[in-house]
Amino acid sequence: MDKIFQDVADSVAWLSGIGADPTGGTTRLLYSDYWVEAQQGVKKKMDDAGFTTYFDDIGNLFGRVEGSTYKDETIMSGSHIDTVVNGGKLDGQFGVLAAYLAIKYLKEKHGQPLRNLEVISMAEEEGSRFPYVFWGSKNFFGIANKDEMADVADFEGVKFVDAMRGAGFDFRDETKPLREDIKAFVEIHIEQGKVLENEGKAVGVVNSIAGQRRYTIVLNGESNHAGTTPMGYRKDTVYAFSKIVSQSIDKAKKIGDPLVLTFGKVEPKPNTVNVVPGETLFTMDCRHTDEAELHSFTKEMEQDMKTICAEMGIDISIDLWMDEAPVPMDPHIVSVLEDVCKKEELNYRVMHSGAGHDSQIFAPRVPTAMFFVPSIGGISHNPAEDTKTEDLVEGVKALTEALYELAYK
């Protein structure tokens, strides 16, 4: 246990130091110098451990241990190497390190597996530098659209294409066949929430990823003088917004888990102390693990908003700009993960993920499931993001045993 503890602690400290931000945290954006350094650093560690390593066209990194018997079957594990700006030391990269360590331990203890074991360190998931998410996993399955990237630039005006080619990569060669050998994908990730910590659990077995519907909504009323406009004559969009929020959240709380509802951005205009706000833009984010329930609730919210605005003489524009269905994990792989937790007497629970992960791209295409480890205070995408090393070790143990079950039996 002491060796695993030290390996995990040292690996996290090493990788999070690449792109360490002077203000705290880590900033390692797609195709940046720090990103290249991190991918090459992980590659060297896997080379030193005797893995066969290679990059694909767009920069996903792979480390492979060949199987002895079922050479056309691969068990894969990993996550993404990029971070948000000034992010934490575990989001994404722990999944890469855990996969590397787990397969390294298996190779050292049990030798050659029956099926290929492979780490994937995906190029990008976060969308922090360019307005595109899951670039790594979408390219792995050939579903990324390179035409969408032709004119995309980052916040400094650097073109996506220039950054990619500057890092030594290019668009995927579409004449190459897609892989059909992946028989299971297991991703381990920090929870980014408080459930495991609050319940005193060391490991979560994820059985689904919540669907998301995101809206931008604009209310148009009438801006007018705050002192001379009687209350009964006003078309106050902040007041309408407040009624919408209060009513919607009350209904969401009544329904309860796993439904969650967030009004995260609000922009009233003219946003000054002595003018009735005649326009308010706001966002709504709703998530649920059941697609029918998600659609039913959000449709009810849309109608409620229209009713409130009609009663107040306010116009409303509703733009549904994200509509992602829930993604169930594979029941067999979930059961393998559960059995491992029981066998190893790990303190675990089955749960869903409210956040998106590369696994949601994998799951519709290959058998997939996830492990979670606790997040201290539920904090993520923040320099304060952390997990007890003891819990990270429990996660690596669980992943190691799961990969053993899938690749050695």
C-alpha positions in Angstrom: 0.0 0.0 0.0 2.9 2.4 0.8 4.3 2.1 -2.7 0.9 2.7 -4.3 0.4 5.7 -2.0 3.7 7.2 -2.9 3.3 6.4 -6.7 -0.1 8.2 -6.7 1.1 11.2 -4.7 4.3 11.6 -6.8 2.4 11.2 -10.1 -0.2 13.8 -9.3 2.4 16.3 -8.1 4.5 15.7 -11.2 1.7 16.1 -13.8 -0.1 19.0 -12.1 3.2 20.8 -12.1 3.3 20.9 -15.9 1.4 24.2 -16.5 1.4 25.2 -12.9 -0.2 28.7 -12.7 1.6 31.3 -10.7 -1.7 32.2 -9.1 -2.4 28.6 -8.1 -3.8 25.6 -10.0 -2.9 24.3 -13.4 -3.5 25.8 -16.9 -2.8 23.3 -19.7 -4.8 24.1 -22.8 -5.1 22.1 -26.0 -2.0 22.2 -28.2 -0.2 24.7 -25.9 3.5 24.1 -25.0 2.5 22.8 -21.6 0.0 20.4 -23.2 2.7 19.0 -25.5 5.1 18.7 -22.5 2.5 16.8 -20.5 1.6 14.4 -23.3 5.3 13.7 -24.0 5.9 13.3 -20.3 3.2 10.7 -20.0 4.5 9.0 -23.1 7.9 8.7 -21.6 6.5 7.2 -18.4 4.7 4.6 -20.4 7.8 3.9 -22.6 9.8 3.3 -19.4 7.2 0.9 -18.1 7.5 -1.2 -21.3 4.3 -0.1 -23.0 4.0 0.4 -26.8 3.2 4.1 -27.2 2.0 6.2 -30.1 0.0 9.3 -31.0 -2.9 9.4 -33.4 -3.3 12.2 -36.0 -4.9 14.8 -33.7 -2.8 14.1 -30.6 -4.5 11.5 -28.5 -1.8 9.4 -26.8 -1.9 5.7 -26.4 0.1 3.2 -24.3 -0.5 -0.4 -25.0 0.3 -3.8 -23.5 -0.3 -6.6 -26.0 -2.6 -9.5 -25.1 -1.5 -13.1 -25.6 -4.7 -14.7 -26.8 -7.4 -12.3 -27.8 -5.3 -10.0 -29.9 -8.4 -8.3 -31.5 -9.9 -7.4 -28.2 -8.7 -4.3 -26.2 -9.6 -3.1 -22.7 -9.1 0.6 -22.5 -8.9 3.1 -19.7 -7.9 6.8 -19.5 -9.3 10.3 -19.6 -8.2 13.8 -20.8 -5.0 15.7 -20.3 -6.2 19.3 -20.9 -7.4 21.5 -18.1 -9.6 24.5 -17.6 -7.9 27.9 -17.1 -6.4 27.9 -13.5 -7.9 24.5 -12.9 -7.3 21.8 -10.3 -4.7 19.0 -10.2 -7.0 16.0 -10.7 -9.8 16.7 -13.2 -9.1 14.5 -16.2 -5.4 13.9 -15.5 -6.1 11.6 -12.5 -7.9 9.2 -14.9 -4.8 9.2 -17.2 -2.4 8.6 -14.3 -4.6 5.9 -12.7 -4.9 4.0 -15.9 -1.1 4.1 -16.4 -0.4 3.0 -12.9 -3.1 0.3 -12.9 -1.8 -1.3 -16.1 1.8 -0.9 -14.9 0.9 -2.8 -11.7 -0.9 -5.5 -13.6 1.9 -6.0 -16.1 4.5 -6.3 -13.2 2.4 -8.7 -11.1 0.6 -10.8 -13.7 2.6 -10.4 -16.9 0.9 -10.4 -20.3 -2.9 -10.1 -20.3 -5.2 -12.3 -22.4 -6.6 -9.2 -24.0 -4.8 -6.0 -24.9 -4.6 -3.3 -22.2 -4.4 0.3 -23.4 -4.2 3.7 -21.8 -5.7 6.6 -23.7 -4.6 10.2 -22.8 -7.2 12.2 -24.7 -6.1 15.4 -26.3 -9.0 17.5 -25.1 -12.3 17.4 -23.3 -12.9 20.8 -21.6 -13.3 23.3 -24.4 -11.3 25.8 -22.5 -9.1 27.2 -25.3 -11.4 26.7 -28.3 -15.2 26.6 -28.4 -15.3 22.8 -29.0 -15.6 20.0 -26.4 -14.6 16.3 -26.6 -12.2 16.9 -29.5 -10.1 13.9 -28.4 -12.9 11.3 -28.0 -15.0 12.5 -30.9 -12.0 12.1 -33.2 -11.3 8.7 -31.8 -14.7 7.6 -33.1 -14.6 9.7 -36.3 -17.5 12.0 -35.3 -15.6 15.3 -35.0 -16.4 17.7 -37.9 -13.2 19.3 -39.1 -15.1 21.8 -41.2 -16.4 23.4 -38.0 -12.9 24.2 -36.9 -11.7 26.0 -40.0 -12.3 29.5 -38.7 -12.2 28.8 -35.0 -9.7 30.8 -32.9 -8.8 31.0 -29.2 -9.1 34.1 -26.9 -5.8 35.4 -28.2 -6.8 35.1 -31.9 -4.7 32.0 -32.6 -6.4 29.8 -35.1 -7.2 26.3 -34.1 -5.6 24.9 -37.2 -2.4 26.8 -36.6 -2.2 25.7 -33.0 -2.8 22.1 -33.9 -0.2 22.0 -36.6 2.2 24.0 -34.5 2.0 21.2 -31.9 2.9 18.6 -34.5 -0.6 17.3 -35.3 -3.3 17.6 -38.0 -6.8 16.6 -38.8 -7.7 12.9 -38.6 -7.0 11.0 -41.8 -10.5 10.0 -42.8 -9.2 7.2 -45.0 -8.0 5.3 -42.0 -10.5 2.7 -40.6 -12.0 3.3 -37.2 -11.0 0.9 -34.5 -13.4 -2.0 -33.8 -11.3 -3.8 -31.1 -12.4 -1.9 -28.0 -14.4 -4.3 -25.8 -14.6 -2.1 -22.7 -13.7 1.4 -21.7 -13.4 2.2 -18.0 -12.8 5.8 -16.9 -11.9 6.9 -13.4 -12.6 10.5 -12.4 -13.0 12.8 -9.4 -16.7 13.2 -8.6 -16.7 17.0 -8.8 -19.6 16.9 -6.2 -20.2 16.2 -2.5 -22.2 13.0 -2.6 -19.3 10.6 -1.9 -17.7 12.8 0.8 -21.0 13.5 2.5 -21.9 9.8 2.6 -18.4 8.7 3.7 -17.8 6.6 0.5 -14.4 6.0 -1.0 -15.6 5.0 -4.5 -18.6 5.6 -6.7 -19.7 3.2 -9.5 -21.3 5.4 -12.2 -24.3 3.8 -13.9 -25.4 6.8 -16.1 -24.5 10.3 -17.1 -27.2 12.9 -16.9 -28.8 14.5 -19.9 -28.6 18.3 -20.2 -30.8 20.9 -21.7 -29.4 24.4 -21.8 -31.3 27.6 -22.7 -30.7 31.3 -23.3 -33.9 33.2 -22.6 -34.5 36.9 -23.2 -37.3 38.9 -21.6 -38.4 42.2 -23.2 -40.5 44.7 -21.3 -40.1 48.4 -21.0 -37.3 50.5 -19.5 -38.6 53.5 -17.7 -37.9 56.0 -14.9 -37.6 54.3 -11.5 -39.2 57.3 -9.7 -42.0 58.3 -12.1 -43.3 55.0 -13.2 -46.1 53.6 -10.9 -45.8 49.9 -9.9 -48.9 49.0 -11.8 -47.7 50.5 -15.1 -44.3 48.7 -15.1 -43.1 45.9 -17.5 -40.2 45.0 -15.2 -38.2 42.1 -16.6 -36.2 41.4 -13.4 -39.5 41.0 -11.6 -40.7 38.5 -14.2 -37.3 36.8 -14.0 -37.6 36.5 -10.2 -41.1 34.9 -10.5 -39.8 32.4 -13.1 -36.8 31.4 -11.0 -38.8 31.1 -7.8 -41.6 29.0 -9.3 -39.2 26.8 -11.4 -36.8 26.0 -8.5 -39.7 25.3 -6.2 -41.0 22.7 -8.7 -37.5 21.2 -9.2 -37.1 20.8 -5.4 -40.4 19.1 -5.2 -39.4 16.6 -7.8 -36.0 16.1 -6.2 -33.0 14.0 -7.3 -31.7 13.3 -9.8 -33.3 16.4 -11.4 -31.2 19.6 -11.0 -32.0 23.1 -12.3 -29.7 26.1 -12.5 -30.2 29.7 -13.5 -26.5 30.6 -13.8 -26.2 33.8 -15.8 -28.3 37.0 -15.6 -27.9 40.2 -17.5 -30.5 42.9 -16.9 -30.5 46.0 -19.0 -29.8 48.9 -18.6 -28.5 47.5 -15.3 -28.6 50.8 -13.5 -30.0 51.9 -10.1 -32.7 54.3 -11.3 -34.2 52.6 -14.4 -36.8 49.8 -14.5 -35.0 47.0 -16.3 -36.7 46.6 -19.7 -34.6 43.6 -20.9 -33.2 40.6 -19.0 -31.2 37.8 -20.5 -30.7 34.7 -18.5 -29.6 31.1 -18.9 -31.3 27.9 -17.6 -29.5 24.5 -17.2 -31.6 21.4 -16.5 -30.3 17.9 -16.0 -31.8 14.5 -15.4 -30.8 10.8 -15.9 -34.2 10.1 -17.6 -34.8 11.6 -21.0 -38.6 11.6 -20.8 -38.5 13.2 -17.4 -36.0 15.8 -18.6 -38.1 16.7 -21.6 -41.4 16.8 -19.6 -40.0 19.1 -16.9 -38.3 21.5 -19.3 -41.4 21.7 -21.5 -43.4 22.6 -18.4 -40.9 25.3 -17.5 -41.1 26.8 -21.0 -44.9 27.0 -20.7 -44.7 28.4 -17.2 -42.3 31.2 -18.4 -44.6 32.1 -21.2 -47.6 32.2 -18.9 -45.8 34.5 -16.4 -44.7 36.8 -19.2 -48.1 36.9 -20.9 -49.7 38.0 -17.5 -47.2 40.8 -17.2 -47.2 42.0 -20.8 -43.6 41.0 -21.4 -42.3 39.3 -24.5 -40.1 36.2 -24.2 -37.7 34.5 -26.5 -36.6 31.0 -25.6 -33.5 29.4 -27.3 -32.8 25.8 -26.5 -29.2 25.5 -27.6 -28.0 22.3 -26.0 -30.1 19.1 -25.9 -27.9 16.2 -24.8 -29.7 12.9 -24.0 -28.8 11.0 -20.8 -26.1 8.3 -21.4 -26.5 5.0 -19.6 -23.4 3.0 -18.8 -23.1 -0.7 -19.9 -24.9 -2.9 -17.3 -22.3 -5.7 -17.6 -19.3 -3.4 -17.1 -21.2 -1.7 -14.2 -21.7 -5.1 -12.6 -18.0 -5.9 -13.0 -17.1 -2.7 -11.2 -19.6 -3.4 -8.5 -18.3 -7.0 -8.0 -14.7 -5.7 -7.7 -15.8 -3.2 -5.0 -17.5 -6.0 -3.1 -14.6 -8.4 -3.5 -12.1 -5.8 -2.3 -14.4 -4.7 0.5 -14.3 -1.1 -0.8 -16.8 1.4 0.7 -18.7 2.3 -2.4 -22.1 3.3 -3.8 -23.7 3.3 -7.2 -24.5 6.7 -8.6 -25.0 8.9 -11.6 -22.8 11.7 -12.9 -24.3 15.1 -13.2 -21.3 16.3 -15.2 -20.2 15.4 -18.7 -17.2 13.1 -19.3 -15.4 11.4 -22.3 -17.3 8.3 -21.2 -20.5 9.8 -22.7 -18.9 9.7 -26.1 -17.6 6.2 -25.6 -20.7 4.7 -24.0 -23.0 4.7 -27.1 -20.3 3.0 -29.1 -18.4 0.6 -26.8 -19.3 -1.0 -23.4 -18.4 1.7 -20.9 -18.6 2.4 -17.1 -16.9 4.8 -14.7 -15.5 5.0 -11.2 -15.7 8.1 -9.1 -13.5 9.1 -6.1 -14.6 11.8 -3.7 -13.9 15.5 -4.1 -13.1 17.5 -1.0 -15.9 20.0 -0.6 -17.2 19.0 -4.0 -14.8 21.6 -5.5 -13.6 21.3 -9.1 -12.3 23.5 -11.9 -10.6 25.4 -9.2 -7.0 25.5 -7.7 -8.6 24.2 -4.4 -9.8 21.0 -6.2 -8.5 18.0 -4.1 -9.0 14.5 -3.0 -7.4 12.7 -0.1 -4.5 10.6 -1.4 -6.0 7.6 0.5 -9.2 7.9 -1.7 -7.1 8.2 -4.9 -5.3 5.0 -3.9 -8.7 3.3 -3.3 -9.7 4.4 -6.8 -6.5 3.0 -8.4 -7.0 -0.3 -6.5 -10.6 -0.5 -7.9 -9.5 0.3 -11.4 -6.6 -2.2 -11.2 -8.9 -5.0 -10.2 -11.6 -4.1 -12.8 -9.0 -4.2 -15.6 -7.7 -7.5 -14.3 -11.2 -9.0 -14.4 -11.7 -7.6 -18.0 -8.3 -8.4 -19.5 -6.9 -11.4 -17.7 -10.0 -13.6 -17.5 
